[in-house]
Amino acid sequence: MAHSYLLLLFLLLFITFNSSLQQSMAQTDDSELATLLTIKKDWGNPSALGSWSSHNASYCRWAGVKRCVNGHVSALSFQNLSITNPVPASICNLKNLSYLDLSYNNLTGQFPTALYGCSALQFLDLSNNHFSGALPADIDKKLSSSAMEHLNLSSNGFTGSVPLAIAGFPKLKSLVLDTNSFNGSYPGAAIGNLTQLETLTLASNPFAPGPIPDEFGKLKKLKMLWMSGMNLTGGIPGNLSSLTELTTLALHVNKLHGEIPPWVWKLQKLEILYLYDNSFTGAIGPDITAVSLQEIDLSTNWLTRHIPESIGSLRNLSLLYLYFNNLTGPIPSSVGRLPNLADIRLFSNRLSGPLPPELGKYSPLGNLEVSNNFLSGELPDTLCFNKQLYDIVVFNNNFSGAFPAILGDCVTVNNIMAYNNHFTGEFPEKVWSAFPALTTVMIQNNSFTGTMPSVISSKITRIEMGNNQFSGDVPTSAPGLKNFRAANNQFSGPLTKKMSGLGNLTELHLAGNRISGSIPPSIQSLGALNYLNLSSNQISGPLPAEIGSLLVLTILDLSNNELTGEIPQEFNNLHLSFLNLSSNQLTGELPQSLQSSAFEDSFLGNRGICAAVNLNINIPACRYRHHSQMSTGLVILFSVLAGAILIGGVGCFIVRRKKQQGRDVTSWKMMAFRKLDFSECDVLTNLREEDVIGSGGSGKVYRVHLPGRGRGRGCAGTVVAVKKLWSRGKAEEKLDREFDTEVKILGDIRHNNIVSLLCYISSEDTKLLVYEYMENGSLDRWLHPKDNPAATAALDWPTRLGIAIDAARGLSYMHDECAQPIMHRDVKSSNILLDPEFHAKIADFGLARILLKSGEPESVSAVGGTFGYMAPECGRGAKVNQKVDVYSFGVVLLELATGRVANDSSKDAAECCLVEWAWRRYKAGGTLHDVVDESIQDRAVYAKDAVAVFVLGVMCTGDDAPSRPSMKQVLQQLARYDRTASVAGACRDGRDVELGPVPKGKQGHHQAAKRSYDVGAFLGGDEESGNFVARPV
């Protein structure tokens, strides 16, 4: 009986407890539901929270509610919901909220104070928003310091110093502060006390320069250390050797130096090692036992000695980047047996010997870049063994033998760059038509033989195969081909009568072959053509009038053929910067637009060519049939000559008298810096006002044709550019000597990317600087045409990027490699000049310096430059250095990427200044593809590279001069944005122009080594363990 009473009592207690529990849970549900609806209201009812409604009581399943525990909301995730309104304080009314993710939204303003009441937070992600300003000095007291384990503030705009309080979270496992604008310091010693840290990222911030803190050696649980791009100096401290749990060590793009410590190569769990873009020296290894390594990037340092054989023990290695170093010796054969190797880039070293004979046989090899070395032997036939190879980049080596026939079956390839080697034998014909992904073939300067099919794959956009032994007919159809350079081969037969099959060509170079027949009228279908060279062939017949319809054609060379008849009047429609029709059999009067001193050497060896009576050009006058006309012409001619003789005689008499009296008013002197075939008299007598081609703040520029001094066809004369500096009256003798000294320094400069100063001519009150003439004029003419909108057709993206690299190379040389660094002070697109092949050179280098007031120190402020390109410090009275050139060059990069002008007064205030517009657009985030110039051909293909250059331009134009990169760093980054440019030796010196041109490779669109990565991708795992995304911009 007693037992029954006890059982009944227990049942009553259970029913009462259960009822109470259900009542409590119902109250909890009502409370949480009401709180969530309040949060929605306070947040402005964002559309992303449209499903939050009192009619849907299952709030644990609402969008953004990540986790509930016993009806209490403990985790909210609002990632990438385009939220703009400030975070409401009511969010902290969720008393059990331990996880909050607000990443990838459009939140702005200071650090959100609304979160100060969230006392239970363990995980906070505010990354990839637009927060700005300084972090709170007492952030550890505002948030839950005792509970916080994961704090991600990356990819915002926070500034100033990282406060000491950031180290006040003792349980912190992940501290992610990368990709902000912190420009002060960070509490390295205090962070070293956060011994629970597993992830630490401070990368991509312009911190004040300083070493890696020794105290980081106490973070023994650390798995990821990401400190790239934050002005680190010194070496890698030995204290870090205790970080044996490291899986990622990323210290790239800093100013670190010294040797890579041996212990780095012994970290057993290390998977990612990025030390590129520093100044490390010494050897690699040599004893490498870090067997977990998957990616190694040591590029762009000063490493020496051999690649160690022990690198072949890294069975997990998939990526090996050692380019831009001074490594010597062979590539270890063991590298060829690595089972996971997919991407190997060793270009621009001093490596020798053959490639590993089994390279590609045991691995999914996709990218091979070993150009600019001294490698020799034949290419292994195993490169494409696993059918994944997409890039073969081996140019500028000593490879020989036949191109492996098996590569003719490697249909995955999209780039073949094998030029400047010693290859022989037949090039696989299937390459031209059977490779579905192939876009670029550059095999010039070898000894290849073979023929080309009549139809080329529509995917191929560039073929460079000059200086080989190819034969047969020229292809008749290549729908995607834009650049076809096949000079100095043995192609024969006529050009196709239906040239519409080549309708996308912008460049056609077939000089030095055996092409016969006539130029077909269908050439008018090449409407995008801007370069046409068919010289030194066997082409006959008349010039087709249809050439005159090629409105974007700027360079035309048909010399050394058998062309006959008159030059069609339709040539008046052309806007040529270079023309050569010499050594043909042309007759008749020149079209009016060609009767100019600019083209007087374009018709040599055509005895029947004539022009109207014109004393200013070296072309015979036409003989008219009517005697009266001839007589009138002769009378005029002899009258002018007689007058000229009379004036000349009187002038000579006066000058002689002046000399006799000791008063020579025309005492000119010339200082030559090159071997010249003209004198000062030649320059002075041919300097005419009608030949002015430009005028600027320092003087006028003339295009001056100087007649040759020899006889025959080989002495056609020289075209030079003469800058006549504005006269400031007679100078003091001391100032003249100083000017002469400075000019001599500039005249002694030899660099492929700086316009050569040929000589200096002066009198008492006039100074003339004589430069080499650049046929394609200035960059601004092509980027911002006024009278010829079609001119931009020549500037596809590879050409633009090549121009940027050329100009950066010239600036980098003057800043970093001259005995005394020289600033330009007026870098702008109109001071970047282009030759016939659109190779770029910097003009007016050092001119601002030598025009400064005598006695003013080089370091003091000198207001100079052009509005829109001038760095802010130029107008502040502050001392300036080379960073003013970096700023101006950044503006040029923005012009190249966007097509906008530096300062456009036709636009409203928000968009007239290119630099400010670019900065605002950059900070707005997004893909940035909309900033790319719409006139670029194949814009979608090149958008990624153009955006990278745009971002680099933004970095160069920062207000804080010390935070801007150096020109050397800019050059290295540009080299990374384009494979062809980078591996073609973008950082090569190129000073001695007498040694021949630096190999060029401006075309191509692949990024070589610019990586964006995130914390999650490195570590793996779920968000609960703190492995959340932290992407750099």
MILUMFI-889409 format. One record per residue (C-alpha): x, z, y. Coordinates in steps of 0.25 Angstrom, whole numbers, padded with zeros to 4 digits, always signed. Each point is the difference from the previous one (the first is absolute). Layout:
BEGIN
XZY;...
This chain:
BEGIN
+0000+0000+0000;+0011+0004+0009;+0007-0013-0003;-0012-0008+0004;-0001+0007+0013;+0014-0003+0003;-0002-0015-0003;-0012+0000+0009;+0008+0006+0011;+0011-0010-0001;-0010-0011+0000;-0006+0005+0013;+0014+0002+0007;+0004-0015-0004;-0013-0006+0005;+0002+0008+0013;+0015-0004+0002;-0003-0015-0003;-0012+0000+0010;+0009+0006+0010;+0011-0010-0003;-0009-0012+0001;-0005+0006+0013;+0014+0001+0005;+0004-0014-0004;-0013-0005+0007;+0004+0007+0012;+0015-0006-0001;-0006-0014-0002;-0009+0001+0012;+0012+0006+0008;+0010-0011-0004;-0011-0011+0002;-0003+0005+0014;+0015+0001+0004;+0003-0014-0005;-0012-0006+0008;+0006+0008+0012;+0013-0006-0002;-0006-0014+0000;-0008+0003+0013;+0012+0006+0007;+0009-0012-0004;-0010-0010+0007;-0007-0005-0013;+0011-0009-0004;-0005-0012-0009;+0009+0004-0011;-0008+0012-0002;-0014-0007+0000;-0003+0005-0014;+0001+0014+0005;-0015+0004+0001;-0009+0012-0003;-0008-0008-0009;+0012-0001-0009;+0003+0014-0004;+0011-0004-0010;+0010+0002+0011;+0012+0001-0011;-0002-0015-0002;+0000-0004+0014;+0010-0010+0006;+0012+0008+0004;-0003+0012-0008;+0012+0000-0010;-0003+0014-0007;-0009+0011-0001;+0002+0014-0007;-0013+0008-0004;-0007-0008+0011;+0011+0003+0011;+0006-0013+0006;+0015+0002-0002;+0005-0014+0002;-0003-0011+0010;+0006-0014+0001;-0003-0009+0011;+0011-0010-0002;-0001-0014+0007;-0014+0002+0006;+0003-0005+0014;-0004+0013+0006;+0003+0001+0015;-0006+0013+0005;+0007+0013+0000;+0000+0009-0012;-0012+0010+0002;+0003+0015+0000;-0012+0002-0010;+0009-0006-0011;+0006+0013-0001;-0013+0007-0003;+0002-0005-0014;+0007+0013-0004;+0005-0005-0013;+0006-0013+0005;+0014-0001-0005;+0002-0015+0000;-0002-0009+0012;+0004-0015+0001;-0002-0007+0013;+0011-0011-0002;-0002-0014+0004;-0010+0001+0011;+0000-0001+0015;+0001+0014+0005;+0007+0002+0013;+0005+0011+0009;+0008+0013-0002;+0001+0007-0013;-0014+0003-0004;-0003+0015+0005;-0013+0000-0008;+0008+0002-0013;+0005+0013+0005;-0012+0007-0007;+0002-0006-0013;+0006+0013-0007;+0001-0005-0014;+0007-0014+0002;+0010-0003-0010;+0001-0015+0001;-0001-0007+0014;+0002-0015+0002;-0001-0006+0014;+0009-0011-0002;-0002-0015+0005;-0008+0004+0012;+0003+0000+0015;+0003+0014+0003;+0010+0002+0011;+0007+0011+0008;+0008+0012-0005;-0003+0008-0012;-0005+0014+0003;+0012+0010+0001;-0008+0010-0008;-0006-0010-0010;+0003+0010-0012;-0009+0010+0007;-0011-0010+0003;-0001-0004-0014;+0000+0008-0013;+0014+0002-0001;-0001+0008-0013;-0008-0010-0007;+0005-0014+0005;+0007-0008-0011;-0001-0014+0005;+0001-0005+0014;+0001-0015+0004;+0000-0004+0015;+0007-0013-0003;-0002-0013+0007;-0006+0005+0014;+0006+0001+0013;+0005+0015+0001;+0011+0002+0010;+0010+0010+0004;+0007+0009-0010;-0005+0005-0013;-0003+0015+0003;+0007+0011-0008;-0014+0005-0004;-0001-0012-0010;+0009+0008-0009;-0010+0012+0000;-0008-0005-0012;+0007+0007-0012;-0008-0007-0011;+0002-0014+0006;+0003-0010-0011;-0001-0013+0008;+0004-0002+0015;-0002-0014+0005;+0003-0003+0014;+0006-0014+0000;-0004-0012+0009;-0003+0008+0013;+0007+0000+0013;+0007+0013-0001;+0012-0001+0010;+0005+0014+0000;+0005+0008-0011;-0005+0006-0013;+0003+0014-0006;+0009-0004-0011;+0005+0014-0003;-0015+0006-0001;-0005-0012-0008;+0011+0003-0010;-0007+0014-0003;-0012-0007-0005;+0005+0001-0014;-0013-0005-0007;+0001-0014+0007;-0001-0012-0009;-0002-0010+0010;+0007-0001+0014;-0001-0012+0009;+0005-0001+0014;+0003-0015+0000;-0003-0010+0011;+0001+0009+0012;+0010-0001+0012;+0005+0014-0001;+0012+0004+0008;+0013-0004-0008;+0005+0011-0010;+0005+0002-0014;-0008+0003-0013;-0002+0015+0000;+0008+0007-0010;-0012+0010-0002;-0007-0011-0007;+0008+0003-0012;-0008+0012-0003;-0013-0008-0003;+0003-0001-0014;-0014-0004-0004;+0001-0012+0009;-0004-0013-0007;-0001-0010+0012;+0009+0001+0012;-0003-0011+0010;+0008+0000+0013;+0002-0015+0004;+0000-0005+0014;+0002+0013+0007;+0014-0001+0006;+0007+0008-0010;+0015+0001+0002;+0012+0005-0008;+0001+0000-0015;-0009+0004-0012;+0003+0015-0001;+0005+0006-0013;-0011+0011+0000;-0010-0011-0004;+0006-0001-0014;-0008+0012-0004;-0013-0009+0001;+0000-0003-0014;-0015-0003-0001;+0001-0012+0010;-0007-0012-0004;+0001-0007+0014;+0011+0001+0010;-0002-0010+0012;+0010+0002+0011;+0000-0015+0005;+0000-0006+0014;+0009+0012+0006;+0014+0002+0005;+0005+0007-0012;+0015-0003-0004;+0010+0004-0010;+0000-0002-0015;-0012+0002-0009;+0002+0013-0007;+0003-0001-0015;-0011+0010-0003;-0011-0010+0005;+0004-0009-0012;-0002+0012-0010;-0015+0004+0004;-0007-0001-0013;-0014-0001+0005;+0003-0009+0012;-0008-0013+0000;+0001-0006+0014;+0012+0000+0008;+0000-0007+0014;+0012+0002+0009;+0000-0014+0006;+0003-0003+0015;+0010+0011+0002;+0015+0000+0001;+0004+0005-0014;+0014-0004-0004;+0008+0001-0013;-0004-0003-0014;-0013+0001-0008;+0001+0010-0011;+0008-0003-0008;-0006+0010-0011;-0015-0002+0001;-0008+0008-0009;-0013+0001+0008;-0007-0007-0012;-0014+0001+0006;+0003-0009+0012;-0010-0011+0002;+0003-0005+0014;+0014+0000+0007;+0001-0006+0014;+0014+0002+0007;+0000-0013+0008;+0005-0001+0014;+0011+0010-0001;+0016-0001-0001;+0001+0002-0015;+0013-0005-0006;+0006-0002-0014;-0007-0005-0013;-0014+0002-0005;+0003+0011-0011;-0003-0004-0014;-0007+0013-0002;-0012-0006+0008;-0003-0008-0013;-0005+0014-0006;-0012+0001+0009;-0010-0005-0010;-0012+0003+0010;+0006-0008+0011;-0009-0011+0006;+0005-0002+0014;+0015-0001+0004;+0003-0003+0015;+0015+0000+0004;+0000-0011+0010;+0007+0000+0014;+0012+0009-0005;+0015-0003-0003;-0001+0001-0015;+0010-0008-0008;+0003-0004-0015;-0009-0005-0010;-0015+0004-0003;+0001+0008-0012;-0005-0007-0013;-0008+0012-0004;-0009-0002+0012;-0005-0013-0008;-0005+0009-0011;-0008+0010+0008;-0014-0001-0006;-0009+0003+0012;+0008-0007+0011;-0010-0009+0009;+0007-0001+0013;+0015-0001+0003;+0005-0003+0014;+0015+0000+0002;+0002-0010+0011;+0010+0000+0011;+0011+0008-0007;+0014-0005-0006;-0004-0001-0014;+0007-0009-0009;+0000-0006-0014;-0012-0005-0008;-0014+0006-0001;-0003+0009-0012;-0002-0010-0012;-0012+0007-0005;-0007+0002+0014;-0015-0001-0002;+0000+0000-0015;-0004+0014-0002;-0008+0003+0012;-0012-0005+0009;+0010-0006+0010;-0008-0005+0012;+0009-0001+0012;+0015-0003+0000;+0007+0000+0013;+0016-0001+0000;+0003-0010+0011;+0012+0002+0010;+0010+0004-0011;+0011-0006-0007;-0007-0001-0014;+0004-0012-0009;-0003-0006-0013;-0014-0006-0005;-0013+0007+0002;-0004+0007-0013;-0012-0008-0008;-0006+0014-0002;-0005+0002+0014;-0014-0004-0003;+0000+0005-0015;-0013+0008+0003;-0007-0010+0009;-0001+0010+0012;+0011-0006+0009;-0005-0003+0014;+0012-0001+0009;+0014-0006-0003;+0008+0003+0012;+0015-0004-0003;+0005-0008+0012;+0014+0001+0007;+0007+0003-0013;+0010-0008-0009;-0010-0002-0011;+0002-0013-0008;-0005-0008-0012;-0014-0005-0003;-0012+0007+0005;-0005+0006-0013;-0010-0010-0006;-0009+0012-0005;-0003+0003+0014;-0008-0013+0001;-0010+0008-0009;+0000+0012+0009;-0014-0002+0007;+0000+0013+0006;+0010-0003+0010;-0004-0001+0015;+0014-0001+0007;+0013-0007-0004;+0011+0002+0010;+0013-0005-0007;+0007-0007+0012;+0015+0000+0003;+0005+0001-0014;+0007-0010-0010;-0012-0003-0009;+0001-0014-0007;-0009-0008-0009;-0015-0003+0000;-0009+0009+0007;-0013+0002-0009;-0010-0010+0005;-0012+0009-0005;+0003+0010+0011;-0006-0010+0011;-0013-0001-0007;-0003+0010-0011;+0003+0013+0007;-0014+0006+0005;+0006+0011+0009;+0013-0007+0005;+0000-0001+0016;+0015-0001+0003;+0012-0008-0005;+0013+0001+0007;+0011-0007-0008;+0008-0007+0010;+0016-0001+0000;+0002-0002-0015;+0002-0012-0009;-0014+0000-0007;-0005-0014-0005;-0014-0004-0004;-0012-0006+0006;-0013+0005+0006;-0014-0004-0005;-0009-0008+0009;-0010+0012+0001;+0006+0014+0004;-0008+0013-0003;-0010+0003+0011;+0006+0015+0000;+0014-0004+0005;+0002+0001+0015;+0015-0001+0001;+0010-0008-0006;+0015+0000+0004;+0008-0009-0009;+0010-0007+0009;+0015-0003-0004;-0003-0002-0015;-0001-0013-0008;-0015-0002-0002;-0005-0014-0001;-0012-0008-0002;-0012-0001+0009;-0005+0010+0010;-0012+0007-0004;-0013-0006+0005;-0009+0012-0001;+0003+0015+0003;-0013+0005+0006;+0006+0014+0003;+0014-0004+0005;+0004+0004+0014;+0015-0001+0000;+0007-0011-0008;+0015-0001+0002;+0007-0009-0009;+0011-0006+0008;+0013-0006-0007;-0005-0003-0013;-0003-0014-0007;-0014-0002+0002;-0004-0014+0001;-0012-0010+0001;-0010+0000+0012;-0008+0011+0005;-0014+0001-0005;-0010-0009+0007;-0010+0011-0001;+0007+0012+0007;-0013+0008+0001;+0004+0006-0013;+0011+0007+0008;-0010+0004+0011;+0004+0015+0002;+0015-0003+0003;+0006+0006+0012;+0014-0004-0004;+0005-0012-0007;+0016-0002-0001;+0004-0011-0009;+0013-0005+0007;+0011-0005-0008;-0007-0006-0011;-0003-0015-0004;-0014-0001+0004;-0004-0014+0003;-0012-0008+0005;-0008+0003+0013;-0006+0013+0006;-0014-0001-0004;-0011+0000+0011;-0007+0011-0008;+0011+0010+0005;-0011+0003+0011;-0006+0009-0011;+0011+0010+0001;-0007+0006+0012;+0008+0014-0001;+0014-0007-0001;+0009+0006+0010;+0014-0004-0006;+0002-0014-0006;+0014-0005-0004;+0002-0013-0008;+0014-0003+0006;+0010-0007-0008;-0009-0008-0010;-0003-0014-0002;-0013+0000+0007;-0004-0013+0007;-0011-0007+0008;-0007+0004+0013;-0002+0014+0005;-0015+0003-0003;-0008+0003+0013;-0007+0011-0009;+0012+0009+0002;-0005+0002+0014;-0012+0007-0005;+0008+0012-0006;-0002+0009+0012;+0007+0012-0005;+0013-0008-0004;+0012+0006+0008;+0012-0005-0008;+0001-0015-0004;+0012-0006-0007;+0000-0014-0005;+0014-0004+0003;+0009-0008-0009;-0011-0009-0006;-0004-0015+0001;-0012+0002+0009;-0004-0012+0009;-0009-0004+0012;-0004+0008+0012;-0003+0015+0001;-0015+0001+0001;-0006+0005+0013;-0008+0010-0008;+0014+0008+0000;-0004+0004+0014;-0010+0010-0007;+0011+0008-0007;+0006+0013+0006;+0014-0001-0007;+0011+0010+0002;+0009-0009-0008;+0000-0015-0003;+0011-0009-0007;-0003-0014-0003;+0015-0004+0001;+0006-0011-0009;-0012-0009-0003;-0004-0013+0006;-0011+0003+0010;-0002-0008+0012;-0009+0000+0013;-0002+0009+0011;-0001+0015-0003;-0014+0007+0002;+0000+0006+0013;+0000+0015-0005;+0013-0003-0007;+0007-0006+0012;+0006+0014+0003;+0014+0005+0000;-0005+0010-0011;+0000-0012-0009;+0011-0009+0005;+0008+0002-0013;-0011-0002-0009;+0001-0015-0001;+0015-0003-0002;+0003-0012-0009;-0013-0007+0004;+0005-0012+0008;-0014-0005+0004;-0005+0013+0006;-0001+0001+0015;-0007+0008+0011;-0005-0003+0014;+0011+0001+0011;+0004+0015+0000;+0013+0004+0005;-0002+0014-0007;+0001-0004-0014;+0010-0007-0009;-0009-0011-0005;+0001-0015+0004;-0010-0005+0009;-0010-0010-0005;+0002-0015+0005;-0013-0005+0006;-0003-0015-0001;-0004-0003+0015;+0012-0003+0009;-0006+0006+0012;-0002+0013-0008;+0014+0000-0005;+0006-0003+0014;-0008+0011+0006;+0005+0010-0010;+0014-0005+0002;-0001+0002+0015;-0005+0014-0002;+0010+0003-0010;+0012-0005+0009;-0006+0007+0012;+0000+0013-0007;+0014-0002-0005;+0005-0004+0013;-0006+0012+0007;+0005+0009-0011;+0014-0005+0002;+0000+0001+0015;-0005+0015-0001;+0010+0003-0011;+0011-0006+0009;-0004+0008+0012;-0001+0013-0009;+0014-0002-0006;+0005-0002+0014;-0006+0012+0005;+0005+0008-0012;+0014-0005+0002;+0000+0004+0014;-0005+0014-0003;+0011+0001-0011;+0010-0004+0010;-0004+0011+0010;+0000+0010-0012;-0015+0002+0000;-0005-0005-0014;-0015+0003+0000;-0002-0005-0014;+0011+0008-0007;-0007+0001-0014;+0007+0006-0012;-0004+0000-0015;+0002+0011-0011;-0002-0007-0013;-0004+0009-0013;-0001-0012-0010;+0007-0013-0002;-0007-0009+0010;-0001-0015+0002;-0004+0001+0014;+0005+0005+0013;-0006+0008+0012;-0001-0014+0007;-0009-0005-0011;-0009+0012+0001;-0001+0000+0015;-0002-0015+0002;-0012+0000-0010;-0007+0013+0005;-0013-0005+0006;-0012+0007+0005;-0009-0009-0009;+0006+0005-0012;-0004+0015+0003;-0007+0005-0013;-0001+0015+0004;+0001+0010+0011;+0001+0015-0001;+0005+0013+0007;+0014-0004-0002;+0000-0014+0003;-0004-0015-0003;+0003-0006-0014;+0003-0015+0000;+0000-0010-0012;+0013-0008+0003;+0004-0012-0008;+0015-0002+0000;+0005-0014-0004;+0010-0001-0011;+0014-0003+0004;+0004-0008-0012;-0005-0014-0004;-0009-0005-0011;-0012+0006-0007;+0007+0013-0003;+0001+0004+0015;-0014+0001+0004;+0002+0012+0009;-0005+0014+0001;-0012+0007+0004;+0002+0014+0006;-0009+0011+0007;+0006+0004+0014;-0004+0013+0006;+0002+0000+0015;+0000+0014+0005;-0007+0003+0013;+0010+0001+0011;+0003+0013+0006;+0010-0005+0010;+0015+0000-0001;+0004+0012-0008;+0012+0009+0002;+0012-0003-0008;-0001+0013-0009;-0014-0003-0003;+0003-0014-0004;+0011+0005-0009;-0009+0010-0007;-0011-0011-0002;+0011-0009-0006;+0004+0011-0010;-0014+0002-0004;-0003-0014-0002;+0012-0002-0009;-0005+0011-0009;-0013-0007-0002;+0007-0014-0002;+0009+0006-0011;-0013+0004-0008;-0001-0008-0013;-0013+0002-0007;-0010-0010-0007;-0012+0007+0007;+0005+0001+0014;+0000-0013+0010;+0014-0004+0002;+0006+0001+0014;+0009-0012+0000;+0006+0002+0014;-0001+0006+0014;+0002-0008+0012;+0001+0006+0014;+0003-0002+0015;+0000+0010+0011;-0015+0001+0001;-0006-0006-0013;+0001+0004-0015;-0004-0009-0011;-0001+0004-0015;+0000-0011-0010;-0007+0002-0013;-0003-0008-0013;-0013-0007+0001;-0011+0004-0009;-0009-0012-0003;-0013+0008-0003;+0000+0008+0012;-0005+0015+0001;-0009+0007-0010;-0011+0003+0011;-0002-0015+0001;-0004+0000-0015;-0008+0013+0000;-0007-0002+0013;-0001-0015+0003;-0006-0004+0013;+0000-0015+0000;+0001-0002-0015;-0009+0009-0008;+0004-0007-0013;+0014+0005+0002;-0003+0012-0008;-0002-0008-0013;+0015+0000-0002;+0000+0016+0000;-0005+0003-0014;+0002+0015-0004;+0013-0003-0008;+0006-0007+0013;-0005+0012+0009;+0007+0010-0010;+0012-0008+0000;+0001+0000+0015;-0002+0015+0000;+0011+0002-0010;+0010-0010+0008;-0003+0007+0013;+0002+0014-0006;+0013-0004-0006;+0005-0004+0013;-0004+0013+0007;+0005+0008-0011;+0014-0006+0001;+0000+0002+0015;-0004+0015-0001;+0007+0004-0013;+0012-0009-0003;+0006-0004+0014;+0012+0009+0004;-0008+0004+0012;-0015+0000-0002;-0007-0010+0009;-0015+0002+0004;-0008-0012+0003;-0010+0006+0010;-0009-0011+0000;-0004-0004-0014;-0013-0008+0000;-0006-0012-0007;+0005-0009+0010;+0014+0004-0002;+0000-0003-0015;+0004-0015-0001;-0003-0009-0012;+0009-0011-0006;-0006-0013-0007;-0003+0008-0013;-0006+0012+0007;+0012+0009-0002;+0000+0010+0012;+0011+0005+0009;+0000+0010+0011;+0002-0005+0014;+0006+0007+0013;+0007+0010-0008;+0007+0010+0009;-0004-0008+0013;-0008+0012+0005;+0013+0009-0002;+0009-0009+0008;-0010-0002+0011;+0000+0015+0002;+0005+0005+0013;+0015+0002-0001;+0005+0014-0003;-0014+0005-0006;+0003+0006-0014;-0006-0006-0012;-0007+0012-0004;-0008+0002+0013;-0014-0005+0002;-0001-0015+0004;-0014-0005+0002;+0000-0013-0007;-0009-0008-0009;-0013-0007+0000;-0014+0007+0002;-0006+0002-0013;+0013+0001-0007;+0007+0011+0007;+0001+0014-0006;-0006+0011+0007;+0013+0007+0003;+0004-0012+0008;-0009+0005+0011;+0003+0015-0001;+0014+0000+0006;+0005+0005-0013;+0013-0005-0007;-0003-0012-0010;+0007-0004-0012;-0002-0011-0011;-0014+0006-0003;-0006-0008+0012;+0004-0013-0008;-0007+0006-0012;-0013+0002+0008;+0000-0014+0006;+0003-0006-0014;-0012+0008-0005;-0009-0007+0010;+0006-0013-0005;-0004+0004-0015;-0014+0003+0005;-0001-0014+0007;+0005-0006-0013;-0010+0007-0009;-0012-0001+0010;+0002-0012+0008;-0004+0008+0012;+0009+0000+0013;+0007+0012+0005;-0008+0002+0012;-0013-0008+0002;-0006+0002+0013;-0012-0008-0004;-0005+0011-0009;-0006+0013+0004;+0008+0013+0002;-0002+0004-0015;+0007-0012-0005;+0009-0006+0010;+0012+0008-0004;+0004-0005-0014;+0008+0013-0003;-0012+0010+0003;-0010-0009-0007;+0009+0000-0013;+0002+0015+0001;-0015+0002+0001;-0003-0009-0011;+0010+0006-0009;-0005+0014+0002;-0014-0005-0003;+0004-0002-0015;-0006-0010-0009;+0007-0012-0007;+0005-0006+0013;-0002-0014-0005;-0008-0003+0012;+0012+0001+0009;+0007-0012-0006;+0000-0013+0008;-0011-0009-0005;+0008-0012+0003;+0010+0003-0011;-0002-0010-0012;-0004+0007-0013;-0003+0013+0008;-0006+0007-0012;+0013-0003-0008;+0009+0006+0010;-0009+0011+0006;+0007+0011-0007;+0014-0004+0005;-0005-0002+0014;-0007+0014+0000;+0013+0006-0004;+0008-0007+0012;-0012+0004+0009;+0002+0015-0004;+0015-0001+0002;-0002-0006+0014;-0009+0013+0002;+0011+0009-0004;+0010-0007+0009;-0008+0001+0012;-0002+0015-0001;+0001+0008+0014;+0011+0009-0006;+0013-0008+0000;+0008+0009-0010;-0012-0002-0010;+0001-0015+0000;+0008-0006-0011;+0014-0007+0003;+0001-0015-0001;+0007+0001-0013;-0011+0008-0006;-0010-0010+0006;+0008-0011-0007;+0000+0007-0013;-0015+0002+0000;-0003-0015+0004;+0009-0004-0012;-0009+0008-0009;-0013-0006+0005;+0004-0014-0005;+0008-0003-0013;+0006-0013+0004;+0005+0006+0014;+0005+0013-0007;+0007-0006-0011;+0006-0011+0008;+0009+0010+0007;-0008+0005+0012;+0010+0010+0003;+0012-0009-0002;+0010+0000+0012;+0000-0015+0003;+0010+0001+0012;+0009-0011-0003;-0008-0012+0003;+0012-0009-0004;-0002+0004-0015;-0013-0007-0001;-0014+0005+0001;-0005+0012-0007;-0009-0004-0011;-0015+0000+0005;-0012+0004-0008;-0011+0002+0010;-0011-0005-0009;-0008+0009-0010;-0010+0011+0002;+0003+0011-0010;+0004+0014+0004;+0013+0003-0007;+0000+0015+0000;-0010+0007+0009;-0008+0009-0008;-0012+0009+0004;-0002+0011-0010;-0008+0013-0002;+0002+0013-0005;-0010-0001-0011;+0006-0013-0005;+0013+0007-0002;-0005+0013-0007;-0013-0005-0007;-0010+0011-0003;-0013+0004+0006;-0003+0005+0014;-0002+0014-0004;+0015+0001-0003;+0003-0004+0015;+0004-0015-0004;-0008-0006+0011;+0004-0013+0008;+0010+0000+0012;+0002-0014+0004;+0009-0004+0011;-0006-0010+0010;
